[in-house]
Amino acid sequence: MKSKIFIFSVIFAFVSSVVFAQSERPDARKLWAQKNYKEAIRVCEEELVSNPKNLDSYVVLCWSLVGNKQYMEAEARAIEGRKLNAYDIRLIEILGEAKYYLGKNNEALSMFQKYIENSNETAARLGTCYYFMGEIYIRQKKYEHADMAFTAAVHYEPTYSANWWTRLGYAREMTNDWKNAISAYDGALALNSSHYDAKQGKQRCQSHL
């Protein structure tokens, strides 16, 4: 009887220590949200050592690596994470971002398109995907494509960023669509009345009317 009590006590102590350790472990997602990227990366790496199949740890790790501008590492770890689940849209989107920052434009476009195809209208990063697609089309001088992408971006997140509206204005300006470019620049100025690029863009377009 005493031996059983002893074994139970040992097991209870072990389980309690594990639960306590887990409760004491920093929340990597909160660290990422606070832009404490280095610490979030450290916590995620520790989580993956103890549980290599923790998909959430891969996701937050990749978010944090991109936030810390470690784009090559983010690309590699996102690819690694997708071996667990190739259809996880969070990893698909962040892989697109990593490839965007690495200048892999076509590969990034493919990832963003895949995210859109596998998401619904309320997906958290839908506007962001369209924004990055617009930037890629700007790089490629496909301004009409950029117009469509930025238009979708501000449709999904109309009050998110004056920069997005400014880039929409620029894409339209590059196709000589002066009136609609001014409308987009006005959208930027409604969010930030002192936005320099939006003010300059609007003045350029007005000079053509």
C-alpha positions as CSV (number, residue, x, y, z in Angstrom):
1,M,0.0,0.0,0.0
2,K,2.8,2.4,0.9
3,S,4.6,1.7,-2.4
4,K,1.4,2.5,-4.3
5,I,1.1,5.8,-2.4
6,F,4.7,6.6,-3.1
7,I,4.4,5.9,-6.8
8,F,1.2,8.0,-7.0
9,S,3.0,10.9,-5.2
10,V,5.9,10.7,-7.6
11,I,3.6,10.8,-10.6
12,F,1.5,13.6,-9.2
13,A,4.7,15.6,-8.5
14,F,5.9,15.1,-12.0
15,V,2.6,16.1,-13.7
16,S,2.4,19.1,-11.4
17,S,5.9,20.2,-12.4
18,V,5.1,19.9,-16.1
19,V,1.9,21.8,-15.8
20,F,3.7,24.5,-13.7
21,A,6.5,24.7,-16.3
22,Q,4.0,25.1,-19.1
23,S,2.1,27.8,-17.3
24,E,5.3,29.7,-16.6
25,R,6.4,29.5,-20.2
26,P,6.1,32.9,-22.0
27,D,3.3,33.2,-24.6
28,A,5.1,33.5,-27.9
29,R,2.1,34.9,-29.7
30,K,1.9,37.7,-27.1
31,L,5.6,38.4,-27.5
32,W,5.1,38.6,-31.3
33,A,2.2,41.0,-30.9
34,Q,4.3,43.1,-28.6
35,K,7.0,43.1,-31.4
36,N,9.4,41.3,-29.1
37,Y,10.5,39.2,-32.0
38,K,13.7,37.8,-30.7
39,E,12.1,36.5,-27.5
40,A,9.2,35.1,-29.5
41,I,11.6,33.2,-31.7
42,R,13.4,31.8,-28.7
43,V,10.2,30.6,-27.1
44,C,9.0,29.0,-30.4
45,E,12.3,27.2,-30.9
46,E,12.0,25.8,-27.4
47,E,8.5,24.7,-28.1
48,L,9.5,22.9,-31.3
49,V,12.3,21.1,-29.5
50,S,9.7,19.6,-27.1
51,N,7.1,19.2,-29.7
52,P,8.4,19.2,-33.3
53,K,4.8,18.8,-34.7
54,N,3.5,22.0,-33.0
55,L,2.1,23.8,-36.1
56,D,1.1,26.9,-34.1
57,S,4.8,27.2,-32.9
58,Y,5.9,27.2,-36.6
59,V,3.4,29.9,-37.5
60,V,4.4,32.3,-34.7
61,L,8.0,31.5,-35.3
62,C,7.7,32.5,-39.0
63,W,5.7,35.6,-38.1
64,S,8.5,36.6,-35.7
65,L,11.3,35.8,-38.1
66,V,9.7,38.0,-40.8
67,G,9.1,40.7,-38.1
68,N,12.8,40.5,-37.2
69,K,13.7,40.7,-41.0
70,Q,15.2,37.2,-41.0
71,Y,13.6,36.4,-44.3
72,M,15.7,33.5,-45.4
73,E,15.1,31.7,-42.0
74,A,11.4,32.5,-42.2
75,E,11.2,31.0,-45.7
76,A,13.1,27.8,-44.6
77,R,11.0,27.3,-41.4
78,A,7.7,27.9,-43.2
79,I,8.6,25.3,-45.8
80,E,9.5,23.0,-42.9
81,G,6.2,23.7,-41.2
82,R,4.2,23.0,-44.3
83,K,5.5,19.5,-44.3
84,L,3.2,19.0,-41.3
85,N,0.3,20.7,-43.1
86,A,0.7,22.0,-46.7
87,Y,-2.7,23.7,-46.5
88,D,-2.3,25.8,-43.4
89,I,-3.2,29.2,-44.8
90,R,-1.2,31.0,-42.1
91,L,2.0,29.4,-43.2
92,I,1.1,29.9,-46.9
93,E,0.7,33.6,-46.3
94,I,3.8,34.2,-44.3
95,L,5.8,32.2,-46.8
96,G,4.5,34.6,-49.4
97,E,5.8,37.5,-47.3
98,A,9.2,35.9,-46.8
99,K,9.5,35.3,-50.5
100,Y,8.3,38.9,-51.3
101,Y,11.1,40.4,-49.1
102,L,13.6,38.0,-50.7
103,G,12.6,39.4,-54.2
104,K,11.1,36.1,-55.3
105,N,8.2,37.8,-56.9
106,N,6.5,35.0,-58.8
107,E,6.9,32.5,-56.0
108,A,5.4,35.1,-53.6
109,L,2.5,35.8,-55.9
110,S,1.8,32.0,-56.1
111,M,1.6,31.8,-52.3
112,F,-0.6,34.9,-52.0
113,Q,-2.9,33.5,-54.7
114,K,-3.0,30.2,-52.9
115,Y,-4.0,31.9,-49.6
116,I,-6.8,33.8,-51.3
117,E,-8.1,30.7,-53.0
118,N,-8.2,28.8,-49.8
119,S,-9.6,31.6,-47.6
120,N,-13.1,33.0,-47.0
121,E,-14.1,36.7,-47.1
122,T,-13.3,37.2,-43.4
123,A,-9.8,35.8,-43.5
124,A,-7.4,37.9,-41.4
125,R,-4.7,38.5,-43.9
126,L,-6.8,38.9,-47.1
127,G,-6.2,42.6,-47.4
128,T,-2.5,42.1,-46.7
129,C,-2.1,39.5,-49.4
130,Y,-3.7,41.8,-52.0
131,Y,-1.4,44.7,-50.8
132,F,1.7,42.6,-51.3
133,M,0.4,41.4,-54.7
134,G,0.0,45.1,-55.6
135,E,3.5,45.8,-54.6
136,I,4.8,43.0,-56.7
137,Y,2.9,44.2,-59.8
138,I,4.4,47.6,-59.2
139,R,7.8,46.0,-59.3
140,Q,6.9,44.3,-62.5
141,K,5.4,47.5,-64.0
142,K,2.0,45.8,-64.4
143,Y,0.1,48.9,-63.2
144,E,-3.4,47.8,-64.1
145,H,-2.9,44.5,-62.2
146,A,-1.5,46.6,-59.3
147,D,-4.6,48.8,-59.4
148,M,-6.9,45.7,-59.1
149,A,-4.8,44.3,-56.2
150,F,-4.6,47.5,-54.2
151,T,-8.3,48.2,-54.8
152,A,-9.0,44.8,-53.3
153,A,-6.7,45.5,-50.4
154,V,-8.4,48.8,-49.4
155,H,-11.8,47.1,-50.0
156,Y,-11.1,44.6,-47.3
157,E,-9.3,47.0,-44.9
158,P,-10.4,50.5,-45.9
159,T,-9.1,52.3,-42.8
160,Y,-6.0,50.2,-42.2
161,S,-3.3,52.3,-43.9
162,A,-2.9,55.6,-45.7
163,N,0.1,53.9,-47.5
164,W,-2.2,51.4,-49.2
165,W,-4.4,54.1,-50.6
166,T,-1.3,56.0,-51.7
167,R,0.0,53.0,-53.6
168,L,-3.4,52.6,-55.2
169,G,-3.2,56.2,-56.3
170,Y,0.3,55.7,-57.7
171,A,-0.8,52.6,-59.7
172,R,-3.6,54.6,-61.2
173,E,-1.3,57.5,-61.9
174,M,1.0,55.3,-63.8
175,T,-1.9,54.5,-66.2
176,N,-2.8,58.1,-66.6
177,D,-6.1,57.5,-64.7
178,W,-5.9,61.0,-63.1
179,K,-9.3,61.3,-61.6
180,N,-9.4,57.9,-60.0
181,A,-5.8,58.4,-58.8
182,I,-6.9,61.6,-57.1
183,S,-9.8,59.7,-55.5
184,A,-7.3,57.2,-54.1
185,Y,-4.9,59.9,-52.9
186,D,-7.9,61.5,-51.2
187,G,-8.6,58.2,-49.4
188,A,-5.0,58.3,-48.1
189,L,-5.3,61.9,-47.0
190,A,-8.6,61.2,-45.2
191,L,-6.6,58.8,-43.0
192,N,-3.5,61.0,-42.7
193,S,-3.9,64.6,-43.9
194,S,-0.1,65.2,-43.8
195,H,0.9,62.1,-45.8
196,Y,3.6,63.5,-48.0
197,D,3.5,61.1,-50.9
198,A,-0.3,61.3,-51.1
199,K,-0.2,65.1,-51.2
200,Q,2.5,65.1,-53.9
201,G,0.7,62.5,-56.0
202,K,-2.6,64.4,-55.8
203,Q,-0.9,67.6,-57.0
204,R,0.8,65.8,-59.9
205,C,-2.5,64.3,-61.0
206,Q,-4.4,67.7,-60.7
207,S,-1.8,69.3,-63.0
208,H,-3.0,67.0,-65.8
209,L,-6.6,68.0,-65.5
